[in-house]
Amino acid sequence: MLRKIIKIDEKKCSGCGLCAAACHEGAIGMVNGKAKLLREDYCDGLGDCLPACPAGAISFEEREAPAYNEEAVLASKREKAEALPCGCPGTQSKTIEPDKASRDSVSVPSRLSQWPVQIKLAPINAPYFDGADLLVAADCTAYAYGSFHNDFINGRKTLVGCPKLDNVDYAEKLTRIISANDIKTVTVVRMEVPCCGGIEHAVQTALRLSPKNIPLSVVTITTDGKIKKGYKK
């Protein structure tokens, strides 16, 4: 079938292995010090590996390839989970105990200033986008990070999504929104799990395709609710 799939330029590949670690489907492996697409039917075409590659060696192409085989991927993950202490980092179970300051804090009012917030439902043109600082966030970030409203939503227009669950590429919709409105800055807030790479890549693609030069900040939240990198208050 004709579909979108990743392409690896071995000449550009530095052999760092970050793409293989970011590929939660297990489609990429390291062979003779170079990244290689080992199983085309394991590649879901979401591109979680693209933002992980510091050498720019990975891109998308549309060509004949086997269909994405989710059943085979899940079976492979089960086998690995039996052999390893944990499976995909995005599905690893953990109990998080909030600190006392968090438990005793007073309620915080919502800082959301527009609706809808889902990328798929958002209008292309809206008055609130003009002159806006745009926040594009992965769904889970607001649940993981306790001060999400005050630290991220406050003062920004908010769009949220999950490329893994929605199974879509947000790049086209975001490109239209960014191109059609006077967006001042874009902040991406994602989780540290590999599948969140899809939302970061979609925003990077949208900014590249739009005719504007807009500053981008990327913030990574850990699964225990801390800021990993990329953000200073």
Sine and cosine of phi, psi and omega as CSV:
sin_phi,cos_phi,sin_psi,cos_psi,sin_omega,cos_omega
0.00,0.00,0.42,-0.91,0.03,-1.00
-1.00,0.01,0.87,-0.49,-0.02,-1.00
-0.42,-0.91,0.19,-0.98,0.01,-1.00
-0.99,0.15,0.72,-0.69,-0.04,-1.00
-0.49,-0.87,0.36,-0.93,-0.04,-1.00
-0.98,0.21,0.40,-0.91,0.07,-1.00
-0.76,-0.65,0.75,-0.66,-0.03,-1.00
-0.94,-0.35,0.84,-0.55,0.06,-1.00
-1.00,0.02,0.98,-0.21,-0.07,-1.00
-0.90,0.44,-0.44,0.90,0.02,-1.00
-0.92,0.38,-0.56,0.83,0.01,-1.00
-1.00,0.09,-0.41,0.91,-0.08,-1.00
-0.88,0.48,0.79,-0.61,0.00,-1.00
-1.00,-0.05,-0.11,0.99,0.01,-1.00
0.98,0.21,0.36,0.93,-0.05,-1.00
-0.95,0.31,-0.44,0.90,0.03,-1.00
0.99,0.13,0.06,1.00,-0.04,-1.00
-0.91,0.42,-0.56,0.83,0.00,-1.00
-0.92,0.39,-0.64,0.77,0.02,-1.00
-0.90,0.44,-0.61,0.79,0.04,-1.00
-0.94,0.35,-0.55,0.84,-0.03,-1.00
-0.98,0.19,-0.34,0.94,-0.03,-1.00
-0.98,0.18,0.99,-0.11,-0.05,-1.00
-0.96,0.29,-0.16,0.99,0.04,-1.00
-1.00,0.02,-0.25,0.97,-0.01,-1.00
0.98,0.19,0.40,0.92,-0.03,-1.00
-0.98,0.18,-0.42,0.91,-0.09,-1.00
-0.96,-0.29,0.65,-0.76,0.08,-1.00
-0.64,-0.77,0.18,-0.98,0.02,-1.00
-0.98,-0.20,0.83,-0.56,0.00,-1.00
-0.80,-0.60,0.88,-0.47,-0.01,-1.00
0.80,0.60,0.65,0.76,0.07,-1.00
0.98,0.19,0.16,0.99,0.01,-1.00
-0.79,-0.62,0.55,-0.84,0.07,-1.00
-0.95,0.32,0.64,-0.77,-0.02,-1.00
-0.60,-0.80,0.65,-0.76,0.11,-0.99
-0.97,0.23,0.97,-0.23,-0.11,-0.99
-0.99,0.14,-0.60,0.80,-0.03,-1.00
-0.73,-0.68,0.96,-0.30,0.02,-1.00
-0.89,0.46,-0.56,0.83,-0.03,-1.00
-0.97,0.24,-0.11,0.99,0.10,-0.99
-1.00,-0.03,-0.26,0.97,-0.04,-1.00
-0.99,0.14,0.89,-0.45,-0.03,-1.00
-1.00,0.05,-0.09,1.00,0.05,-1.00
0.98,0.20,0.18,0.98,0.01,-1.00
-0.99,0.13,-0.40,0.92,0.10,-1.00
0.98,0.19,0.53,0.85,0.06,-1.00
-0.86,0.50,-0.43,0.90,-0.04,-1.00
-0.98,0.21,-0.38,0.92,-0.12,-0.99
-0.87,0.50,-0.79,0.61,-0.02,-1.00
-0.94,0.35,-0.25,0.97,0.00,-1.00
-0.98,0.19,-0.33,0.94,-0.08,-1.00
-1.00,0.10,0.92,-0.39,-0.02,-1.00
-0.97,0.24,-0.24,0.97,-0.06,-1.00
-0.99,-0.13,-0.07,1.00,-0.04,-1.00
0.91,0.42,0.55,0.84,-0.08,-1.00
-1.00,0.02,-0.10,1.00,-0.07,-1.00
-0.91,-0.42,0.69,-0.73,0.04,-1.00
-0.58,-0.82,0.09,-1.00,0.09,-1.00
-0.99,-0.12,0.52,-0.85,0.21,-0.98
-0.62,-0.79,0.42,-0.91,0.05,-1.00
-0.94,-0.33,0.89,-0.46,-0.06,-1.00
-0.39,-0.92,0.08,-1.00,0.07,-1.00
-0.93,0.37,0.80,-0.60,0.00,-1.00
-0.38,-0.93,0.41,-0.91,0.07,-1.00
-0.88,0.48,0.50,-0.87,0.03,-1.00
-0.90,0.43,0.48,-0.88,0.05,-1.00
-0.88,0.47,0.81,-0.59,-0.09,-1.00
-0.96,-0.28,1.00,0.06,-0.06,-1.00
-0.90,0.44,-0.59,0.81,0.00,-1.00
-0.88,0.48,-0.68,0.74,0.02,-1.00
-0.92,0.38,-0.61,0.79,0.02,-1.00
-0.89,0.45,-0.72,0.69,0.00,-1.00
-0.90,0.44,-0.63,0.78,0.03,-1.00
-0.89,0.45,-0.65,0.76,0.03,-1.00
-0.90,0.43,-0.64,0.77,0.02,-1.00
-0.91,0.42,-0.63,0.78,0.02,-1.00
-0.89,0.45,-0.66,0.75,0.03,-1.00
-0.89,0.46,-0.68,0.73,0.00,-1.00
-0.93,0.37,-0.60,0.80,0.00,-1.00
-0.90,0.44,-0.54,0.84,0.02,-1.00
-0.95,0.32,-0.48,0.87,-0.04,-1.00
-1.00,-0.01,-0.38,0.93,-0.08,-1.00
-0.90,-0.44,0.34,-0.94,0.00,-1.00
-0.93,0.38,-0.28,0.96,0.04,-1.00
-0.44,-0.90,0.32,-0.95,0.03,-1.00
-0.99,-0.17,-0.73,-0.69,0.02,-1.00
-0.85,0.52,0.74,-0.68,-0.01,-1.00
-0.88,0.47,-0.38,0.92,0.01,-1.00
-0.97,0.24,-0.29,0.96,-0.03,-1.00
-0.91,-0.40,0.04,1.00,0.00,-1.00
-0.91,0.42,0.81,-0.58,-0.02,-1.00
-0.98,0.20,0.62,-0.78,0.09,-1.00
-0.40,-0.92,0.49,-0.87,0.11,-0.99
-0.99,-0.16,0.78,-0.63,-0.03,-1.00
-0.93,-0.36,0.85,-0.53,0.00,-1.00
-0.99,-0.16,0.94,-0.35,0.01,-1.00
-0.89,0.46,0.54,-0.84,0.05,-1.00
-0.96,0.28,0.24,-0.97,-0.10,-1.00
-0.88,0.48,-0.61,0.79,-0.01,-1.00
-0.88,0.48,-0.61,0.79,0.01,-1.00
-0.93,0.36,-0.65,0.76,-0.04,-1.00
-0.92,0.40,-0.58,0.81,-0.10,-0.99
-1.00,-0.03,-0.03,1.00,-0.07,-1.00
-0.94,0.34,0.48,-0.88,0.03,-1.00
-0.97,0.23,0.29,-0.96,-0.02,-1.00
-0.91,0.41,0.56,-0.83,-0.03,-1.00
-0.93,-0.36,0.77,-0.64,0.02,-1.00
-0.93,0.37,0.47,-0.88,0.01,-1.00
-0.90,0.43,0.63,-0.77,0.06,-1.00
-0.97,-0.25,0.07,1.00,-0.01,-1.00
-0.92,0.40,0.75,-0.66,-0.10,-1.00
-0.87,-0.50,0.17,0.99,0.06,-1.00
-0.36,-0.93,0.28,-0.96,0.03,-1.00
-0.51,-0.86,0.58,-0.82,0.02,1.00
-0.98,0.21,0.20,-0.98,0.00,-1.00
-0.93,-0.37,-0.35,0.94,0.02,-1.00
-0.92,0.39,0.74,-0.68,-0.02,-1.00
-0.82,0.57,-0.67,0.74,-0.04,-1.00
-0.91,0.42,-0.44,0.90,-0.05,-1.00
-0.99,-0.15,-0.24,0.97,-0.09,-1.00
-0.92,0.40,0.61,-0.80,0.08,-1.00
-0.95,0.30,0.40,-0.92,0.07,-1.00
-0.95,0.30,-0.72,0.70,0.03,-1.00
-0.92,-0.39,0.74,-0.67,0.08,-1.00
-0.43,-0.90,0.64,-0.77,-0.02,-1.00
-0.83,0.56,-0.55,0.83,-0.06,-1.00
-0.95,0.32,-0.23,0.97,0.06,-1.00
-0.98,0.19,-0.36,0.93,-0.06,-1.00
-0.94,0.35,0.84,-0.54,-0.02,-1.00
0.95,0.30,0.31,0.95,-0.13,-0.99
-1.00,0.01,0.51,-0.86,0.29,-0.96
-1.00,-0.01,0.88,-0.48,-0.15,-0.99
-0.99,-0.13,0.74,-0.68,0.10,-0.99
-0.94,-0.33,0.84,-0.55,0.09,-1.00
-0.90,-0.44,0.92,-0.39,-0.16,-0.99
-0.83,-0.57,0.58,-0.81,0.17,-0.99
-0.95,0.31,0.60,-0.80,-0.09,-1.00
-0.75,0.66,-0.71,0.70,-0.16,-0.99
-0.94,0.35,-0.31,0.95,-0.13,-0.99
-0.89,0.45,-0.61,0.79,-0.03,-1.00
-0.93,0.38,-0.42,0.91,0.03,-1.00
-1.00,0.08,-0.54,0.84,-0.05,-1.00
-0.98,0.19,-0.59,0.80,-0.11,-0.99
-0.98,-0.22,0.91,-0.42,-0.16,-0.99
-0.89,0.46,-0.56,0.83,-0.06,-1.00
-0.98,-0.20,0.54,0.84,-0.11,-0.99
-0.86,0.51,-0.69,0.72,-0.03,-1.00
-0.89,0.46,-0.76,0.65,-0.05,-1.00
-0.94,0.34,-0.63,0.78,-0.12,-0.99
-1.00,0.05,-0.41,0.91,-0.09,-1.00
-0.82,-0.57,-0.74,0.67,-0.04,-1.00
-0.95,0.32,-0.61,0.79,-0.05,-1.00
-0.83,0.56,0.87,-0.49,0.02,-1.00
1.00,0.07,0.00,1.00,-0.01,-1.00
-0.82,-0.57,0.39,-0.92,0.18,-0.98
-1.00,-0.04,0.70,-0.71,-0.26,-0.97
-0.92,-0.39,0.73,-0.68,0.14,-0.99
-0.78,-0.63,0.70,-0.71,-0.03,-1.00
-0.78,-0.63,0.38,-0.92,0.03,-1.00
-0.10,-1.00,0.14,-0.99,0.06,-1.00
-0.64,-0.76,0.96,-0.27,-0.04,-1.00
-0.89,0.45,-0.43,0.90,0.01,-1.00
-0.95,0.30,-0.74,0.68,-0.06,-1.00
-0.99,0.17,-0.60,0.80,0.01,-1.00
-0.97,0.24,-0.43,0.90,0.00,-1.00
0.83,0.55,0.68,0.73,0.03,-1.00
-0.71,-0.70,0.31,-0.95,0.14,-0.99
-0.98,-0.19,0.91,-0.41,-0.06,-1.00
-0.97,0.23,-0.10,1.00,-0.17,-0.99
-0.84,0.54,-0.68,0.73,-0.05,-1.00
-0.90,0.44,-0.73,0.69,-0.01,-1.00
-0.90,0.44,-0.69,0.72,0.00,-1.00
-0.92,0.39,-0.58,0.82,0.06,-1.00
-0.87,0.49,-0.67,0.74,-0.01,-1.00
-0.92,0.39,-0.65,0.76,0.01,-1.00
-0.92,0.40,-0.72,0.69,-0.03,-1.00
-0.92,0.40,-0.62,0.78,-0.03,-1.00
-0.95,0.32,-0.53,0.85,-0.13,-0.99
-1.00,0.00,-0.15,0.99,-0.09,-1.00
-0.75,-0.66,0.30,-0.95,-0.01,-1.00
-1.00,0.03,0.96,0.27,0.02,-1.00
-0.99,0.14,0.78,-0.63,-0.05,-1.00
-1.00,0.06,-0.73,0.68,0.00,-1.00
-0.62,-0.79,0.36,-0.93,0.09,-1.00
-0.78,-0.62,0.76,-0.65,0.09,-1.00
-0.87,-0.48,0.81,-0.58,0.08,-1.00
-0.98,-0.21,0.78,-0.63,0.11,-0.99
-0.88,-0.48,0.87,-0.49,-0.08,-1.00
-0.76,-0.65,0.30,-0.95,0.11,-0.99
-1.00,0.10,0.26,-0.96,0.00,-1.00
-0.96,0.26,-0.20,0.98,-0.04,-1.00
-0.94,0.33,0.53,-0.85,-0.12,-0.99
-0.85,0.53,-0.58,0.81,-0.09,-1.00
-0.90,0.43,-0.30,0.95,0.05,-1.00
-0.96,0.29,-0.21,0.98,0.05,-1.00
-0.86,0.50,-0.44,0.90,0.00,-1.00
-0.90,0.44,-0.63,0.78,-0.02,-1.00
-0.96,0.27,-0.58,0.81,0.07,-1.00
-0.91,0.42,-0.70,0.72,0.00,-1.00
-0.90,0.43,-0.61,0.79,0.01,-1.00
-0.88,0.47,-0.67,0.74,0.01,-1.00
-0.92,0.38,-0.69,0.72,0.03,-1.00
-0.87,0.50,-0.65,0.76,0.03,-1.00
-0.91,0.42,-0.70,0.72,-0.01,-1.00
-0.88,0.47,-0.66,0.75,0.02,-1.00
-0.92,0.38,-0.60,0.80,0.02,-1.00
-0.93,0.38,-0.59,0.81,-0.04,-1.00
-0.99,0.13,-0.37,0.93,0.00,-1.00
-0.97,0.23,0.42,-0.91,-0.04,-1.00
-0.99,0.12,0.30,0.96,-0.12,-0.99
-0.89,-0.46,0.37,-0.93,0.06,-1.00
-0.95,-0.33,0.99,-0.11,-0.12,-0.99
-0.90,-0.44,0.78,-0.63,0.01,-1.00
-0.88,0.47,0.65,-0.76,0.00,-1.00
-0.84,-0.55,0.71,-0.70,0.14,-0.99
-0.84,-0.54,0.67,-0.75,0.03,-1.00
-0.87,-0.49,0.81,-0.59,-0.02,-1.00
-0.89,-0.46,0.74,-0.67,0.01,-1.00
-0.93,-0.38,0.78,-0.62,0.01,-1.00
-0.96,-0.27,0.72,-0.70,0.04,-1.00
-0.98,0.18,0.30,-0.95,-0.03,-1.00
-0.93,0.36,-0.25,0.97,0.09,-1.00
-0.98,-0.20,0.32,0.95,0.21,-0.98
1.00,0.09,0.47,0.88,0.03,-1.00
-0.89,-0.45,0.39,-0.92,0.07,-1.00
-0.99,0.16,0.84,-0.54,-0.05,-1.00
-1.00,0.09,-0.70,0.72,-0.04,-1.00
-0.25,-0.97,0.28,-0.96,0.24,-0.97
1.00,0.05,0.10,1.00,-0.07,-1.00
-0.61,-0.80,0.73,-0.69,0.10,-1.00
-0.76,-0.65,0.75,-0.66,0.02,-1.00
-0.94,0.33,0.00,0.00,0.00,0.00
